[in-house]
Structures are given as C-alpha cells and as structure tokens.
Amino acid sequence: MNWASRLIGGRFHYGWLAVAVTFLVLLAAAGTRATPSVMMVPLEHEFGWSRATISLAISVNIALYGLMGPFAAAAMQRFGVRPTLLTALAVMGAGVALSSTMTAPWQMVLVWGVMVGGSTGVAALTLSATVVNRWFSARRGLVMGILTASSATGQLVFLPMLAAIAEHHGWRPVVWVVAIAAGVVLPLVAFLLPERPADLTLRPYGEPADAPLRTDHSKQNPLAIAFGTLASASKTRDFWLLFFSFFICGASTNGYVGTHLIAMCGDYGLSEVQGASLLAAMGIFDLFGTTLSGWLSDRFNSRVLLFWYYGLRGLSLIYLPHAFGIDFFGLPLFAVFYGLDWIATVPPTVRLATDVYGKEAAPVVFGWVVAGHQLGAAFAALGAGMLRASLGTYTVASMISGGLCLIAAVIVLRINRRPREAAIQAV
C-alpha cells in the first residue's frame, strides 16, 4: 500500500482510493443481499417452498445483517478494518457457493440466513461510517452518500443479469456468479485498504496540516466496546428516535420492496426480468438521490431532510398498488420517486449520530441504529410474505409500510432538538 500511496501522492488524497475499494466491497455485498429476491420464484417452482418459508430465510439474513453492525464496528476498532473485512468476505463467498447444494428449507436458513447474513453485516453501513470518520474531516456527508449509493449500484449491476440467468439457466448458476464476485474484491482489500491515514503518514482529508497523526487502536474486547457504547447511548432519547425511525426505514426498503417487489410484479403478470429491471431503474435514481442527499446533509438541517425523505417515501408506497393499473406512467412514476428516496436517509442519519455522540463512538452507535434498520427489514420481509400467503395480495403490506413512513417523518423532527448530548467516549 505504500507503493500505491507514493504513486498517487501529490495528485489526490489516498482517502479517495480507500473510498473506491470500500465502494466495490459494498457493491459486492449489496449484490449478494439482493440475490434471494431473484431466487424466490425459481425456488418456489423447483422445491414447492412457499413464499412465507423463503421469506423466513431472508428475514434471518436481514436480521443478522443488522445485528452484526455494532460488533463489526467494534471489531474494526480492536482488530482493524482489513482483517475483519477479509474474514467476512471469505465467509460470504463460501456461504454463497455452498448454497448451490441446498435441497431443504433449513439449509437455506443456515446458509443464506446465518452465514451470508452475518458476513454481509460486516460489509455494510457501519463499514462506510468507519471509513468516512477515519479518512475524512471534510465532505463526510458527500462521501457517506457515495458509499451508501453502492447498495443501489449493486442492484443496478447484479439484479437484471442475475434475473436473466435464473430465468434461462436456473438459480444455481446465479449463486456461482455472486460467489465469484465476492472473491474478486478480496485482493483489493488485502493490498489497497490501509487501516488509517496515519499508516501512510497522512492526515484525514480536510484536516489541518499541523494536526497530530492518530495511530491509536482500542485494546478492549469488541463485545465490551459494542455493549458499553450501547449502554451509554441507550440512556439518551435521541438514540431511540434514531433507532425506531431507522427500523421503519428498513421495513419500507430492504424488507418490503427489496425482498418482495419482483414477486409482486409476478402477481401482475410481469416477468422476473421485468421486475428486476424495475428495481435496477430505481437503483439508478437512488444512486443520484443518495449521493445528492450526502451533499445536502453537509449544508442543510438533517432533521428536515429526513422529514421529507420519509414523507415522500410513505406517499409513494401508498401509491404503489395503484401504479400497476396505470398503463404508462404508473410504475415509472413510482420508480422515480421511490428510487430517489430509497436509502437517501443514511447520510443525514449518520450526520445526526455523529453530531450527538461524537466522531469516535458514532460508528458503533450507528451500528446499533442499523441493527434497528435490519430488524425492521426482517419484520417486513416475513410479515409481507405472510400477508401475501394469507390474502393473495401485497396491497395491505404496501399500505402498512407507507403509513409507517409517515409516522417516521414526524419522529425524526425530534432528534437532537435539545441541547447537545454529551458525546459518548469510545470504550
């Protein structure tokens, strides 16, 4: 990595290369997380598994993905970003490849739920927050927006291709493509992602030239770091406001639309490729929307931004069941409004967490907030599957999801309204 630093030295800050590597890691993880939505219908046809059964594995995956966040952030503080990430990528690739042999629902729960869910939880939003806080003092919102947008780009790159493979060749070739993608990013992390700017005798981007170099690493057990930070943060009102608003965020994105939209399109006579293409189109708009959200969060009140994001998302979800009945503008209109808003909530939420709890503790605090996000996603993935199985339609699930977003729009206005909480010191 020193050779890479010398090569680009004087041209631009190495932090931008660290961001590029992290972006690719998050992209591969996003493609992996999106894969079960492509596999849902083929698995239903081959094994006769119900959508509720498949949704159970997906909900376990989503829950572990979120619950791993604070422990992953703590492990990065204790052991380093690179070794933690390399271990997770190896487990993720192995788990995806192993799933090609599954023949029973419990195997899908074990592999896609436990192995893939836990490992992708390391290559997630807490990784973004850690990299941003270590490498940048300026433009943090913009960089967080770029990294968050990698989830949308993962959909854009993988979903239409994976859906086409599943439609013409079955679901097993799909998992091999995803496993190879996980393997490709391993050497990039190994050779191009330093722990901190100080390892290259650099300061974070935007930090004064006379600022001291930070090389300290926590010596505490990751469990102590994670639970100690939770104990401190959970005593504050802002933590619970962040937690429950992000619970609703997860329920209305990854859990509902990300998991069930392709299957929902099938209910209205659209093919898997058409459903995946709709998600990919939303990914294009989210790529712009989330990056713009990061830029805006550097300049405007994050509470107000979140109010508009959740409110518009709620209205678009309430509109969704009606969109299928409108010939030309129905689904495209939904794709534009929902896509621009998909995960635009992340940069201002990270900004609020950093403002309230301090730069060092923020990644771990945000990890617990992301746990709420994924618990909400797991709740919606399973709940929407059960509602579809019992009612034969997703309409009720869409209305519930939209209503929750309108509640979140009100909740976020109360975050960080009182005098600033004392920053939590990283354990």
N, C-alpha and C positions, 0 to 999 in steps of 0.2 A: 504493500500500500504506500510505502514511502516513495517508490518509483512513480506511482500514479500521482502523488502529491507534487513531486518535482516536475512531472510532465505538464501539469495544468497550472503550476504555481505562477502567479503574476497575471494569469488570464481571468480566472474566476475562482471564487471560494470553493474549496473541496466539499463544503456542505451541500452544494447543488448536486454533486456526484453521489453523495450519500443519499440524497432525496431520490435520485433516479433509481438507485439499486433498491431502495425501500419501496418505491412505486412498483417495480417489477415483482417484488415479493408479494406485495398486497394484491397485485393483479392476478398472480397465480393462485393465491388463496381465495380470491373472490370467485374465480372460475371454478375452483373446487367446490366452494359452498353452493354455487348455483347449479351444479350438476344434478343433484337429486330431483329438481323440478323438471329436468329433461327426461329423467328416468322413470318418473311416476307412472305415466301411461303404459310404456313398454313392460314394466314390472307387473302392472295390473293385468295386462294381457297374457304374459308368459306364465305367471305363477298363480293368478287369480287372487292376489292380495288386494284387499280393499284400500281405498284412499285413506281411511282412518288408520289402518295398520302402517302404511308407508309414512303417513304424517307423524306417527309416533316416533319413528327413527329420525325423521327430520327435526322434530321438536327436541329430542335428546341432543342432537347435533347442535342446534341453535342455543340450547340452554348451556351446554358445556363450553361452546364458543364464547359466550358471555362471561361465564363464571371463571374461566381461565384468565380473563383480563387482568385483574389486580395481582394475581400470583405471577403472571408473566411479567408485568411491570416490575414487581419486586425482585424476581429472578434476574431481570436485566440489570437492576441496581447491584445485586450481590455477585452474580457470576459474569455479567457482561452481555451485551446485545448479541454479539456474534455467536458464542457457543449456545446460548438459549435458542436462537433462531435456527441454527443448523440442526439442532436436535429435533425441533418441531417440524422442520421441512422433511427430514428423513422419515419421521413417523407418519407424516401426512402422505408422502409418496408411497410408502409401504402399505398403509391402510387402504388407499385408493386401489392399488394394484391387487391387493388381497381380495377386495370386494368382487373381483371378476369371477370368483369361485363360489359365491354365496348362492344358496338354494332355499333358505328358510328365513322367515322374518327376524328371528332372534339374531341371525348373523348380520343382517343389515343394521339392526340396532347396535350391535357390538362394534362393527367396522365403521359405518357411516355416522353412527351416533356418538360412540365413545372415542375411537381412535382419531377419526377425521375431525370431529367436533372439538376435541381437546387440543389437537395440534394447530388447527386453523385459528383457535382462540389466541395463540401466541402471535401469529402474523395477522394482527388486527389493529383496531383503532388505538389501543394502548401503545403499540409499536410506533405508530405515527406520532402520538403525543410525546413519547420518549425521544425520538429522533429530532422532532421540532424543538423541544426545550433544550436539548443538548447542543444543537448545531446552529440555532438562530436566536438572536436577541431582537432583530428587526424582521418585519414581514412574516411573523409567525402565523397570522391568520391566513395569508395567501398560501403559504407552504402547506398548512394543515388542509386547506381546501383542495390543493393539488393532490395530496396523498389520499384524502378521503375520496376524491373522484376516481381513484384507481379501482374502487369497487364497481363503479359504473362502467369503467373501461373494461374490466374483467368480463362483465356481461356482454358488452359490445363485441369483444374479441371471441369469446368462447361460445355463447349460447346458440346463435344461428348455426355455427359449424357443428356443435355437438348435437343439436336437434336434427340436422340433416343426416349425420352419421347414425343416430338412433333410428331414424325413420327408414333408412335404407339397409343398414347392416346390423341393427340390434343395439342393445345397451352395453354389451361387454366391450366392444372397441372404444366406446366413449370413455370408460374408466381408464383404459391404457393411454389414451391421449392426455387425459388430465394428470396421470401419474408421471408421464414424461415431462410435462410442463413443470411439475414440482421439482423434478430432478435437474432441470436446466438452470434454475435460479440458485441452486446450492453453491456452485463455484463462484458465482458473483458475490454472494455474501461472504464466502471464505476469503476472497482476495481483495475485495473492494470496499468493505464496510468496517472502518475503524470504530473503536468504542466511543471516543470523544475527540473533539478538535485538538485537545492538548496532546494526544498521541502523535499528532503531526506538527507539534509546536505551533498550533493555530489557536485563535480565539473564535468564539461563535460569530457568525455573520452579523454585522451591525454593532458588535461590542467594541468599545474604545481600545485603541492600540496599547494603552498602558494598563488595561485590566489584567489581573492575575490569571495565570493559567490554572484551570481546575483539573486535577488528576485524581481526586479522591474517589474511593469506591466504598460502598457500605459493607460493613463486616457482619451485619445482622443476618439471621436466618430469614429467607424470603417470607416464610409464614408469619414471623414476627413483624416484618415490615408491612405486609398486607393487612393483617388483623389489627396491628397497632394504629395504622392510618385510618382504618375503618372505625375503630373505637373513638378516635378523635373527631373524625368528620361526622359521624352519625349523631353527635351531640348538637349539631347545628341544623337549623331549619332549612338552609339553602341546600344541604346535601339531599334531603328528602324531596325537595322540589325538583332538583336536577334528576334524581333517581326516578321519580314517578312520571315526569314528563318524558324521559328517555324510554321508560317502559312502554308508554304509548307510541313513541316513535318506532320502536322495534316491532310492536304489534301491527302497526299500519304499513310497514315496509317489508323487511325480510320475512316476517312471519306470515303475512297475508298475501300481499301482491307478489313478492319474490318467490313464494312457495307455490301458490295456487293459480296464478294468472294464466299459465299455459294450459292447465287442466280446465280452468273456467272458459277459456276460448274454445276448447273442445266441446263444451256444453252447447255452444252457439254455432257449431259446425265449422270452426276454423281448425286447420291442421296444427300439429306441433311446431312446424317450422314457422307458420304464420304467427303463432303465439310467442315463440322465441324471438322472432323479428320485431314484434311489438315491444318486448322487453328491451331488446337491443336499441330500438329507437329511443325509448325512454332513457337508456343509458347514455346516448349521445347528448340529450338535453341535460341530463344530470351532470355530465362532465363539465358543461359550461355553467350550470346553475350552482354546483358546489364550489367550483373554483371562484366564481363571482361572489359567492357567499363568504369565502375566506377573505377576499379583498374588502368586502363591505364590513366584515367584523373587525378589521383594523381601523375603521373610520366611523362606524355608527354604533348606537346602543344595541348590544346583543339581545337584550330582552325584547326590544321592539322587532328586531329581525325575526326572532323565534315566534313571536305572536303572529306575524304574517305567514311564516312558513307553515306552522301547524294549522292555521285557519284555512289557508288555500288548499292544503292537502286534504283536510276534512271535507271541504266542499267538493273536491274532485272525486273522492271516494263515494260520496253520496250520489254523485252523478254517474258513476261507473256502470251500474246495472242498466241505466237508460241509454248508455253510449252504444251498446250492441244493436239497438233498434234504430239508430240513425245511420243512414246509408254511407254518407261520405265523410262528414265532419265528426262523427261520434267518437270512435276510438282515437283518431289522430289528435283531436282536441284534448282528450284525456291524457294521451301520451305526452303532449307538450306541457300541460300544467302540472301533472303529477311528476313527470320526469325532471323538470327544472327544480322541483322541490324535494326529490326523493331523499337524499341524505345531506341536503343543504343545512340541516340543523346541527351538524357536527362541529364546524368551525366556531360558531358563536357559543356552543355549549362548552367546548374546550376553553375558550376565552374566559367565560364566566367562572369555570372551575379554577383556572389559573389566577384570576383576579381575587377570588375568595380565599383560596387555600395555599397560594404560593407556588413558585416555579418548580421546586424540588418535589413537593408532595403531590402536585397536580396530576402527573401520570397515574399514580396509584389510586388517587381519589377518582379520577376519570375511569380507571379500570372497574371500580365498583359501580359507577354510573352505567358503564357499558354492560355490566352484568345485569342491571335492571333492563337495559335495552333488549338483551337477548332472552331474558325471562319473559318479557312481553312478546317477543317474536315466537318463542316456544309456545306460549299460551295461545297465540293467534294461529300458528301453524296447526296445532292439534285441534283447537276449537273450531276453526273454519272447516277442517276435514270432517269433524263430527257433524257439524251443521249441514254440510253438503251431503253426507251419507244419510242423514235422517230426513232432510227436507227436499233433497234433489236439486237444490239451487244454492248459489252463493249470495243471493240478494240480501238476506238478513245479515250475513257476515260483513258485507260491504257497508251496510248502514251502521252497524255497531262500530266498525273501525273508523268510519267518518265522524261519528258522534264523539268517540274518544279523543280524536284530534282536536275537535272544537273545545273540549274540556282542557286539553293541554295548552291551547292558545291562551287560556285565562291563567293557568298555573304559572307559566313562565314569566308573567309580568311581575310576580312577587319575588323572583330570585334576586339576591343582592340588593334589596331595596333599603335595608337598614344600614347603619354604619358598618363599614367593612369588618368582617370577622377576623380575628387574629389568625394569621397564616399558620397552618399546621406545619410543624417541622418534620421533615422526613425522618423516619425512625432509623 
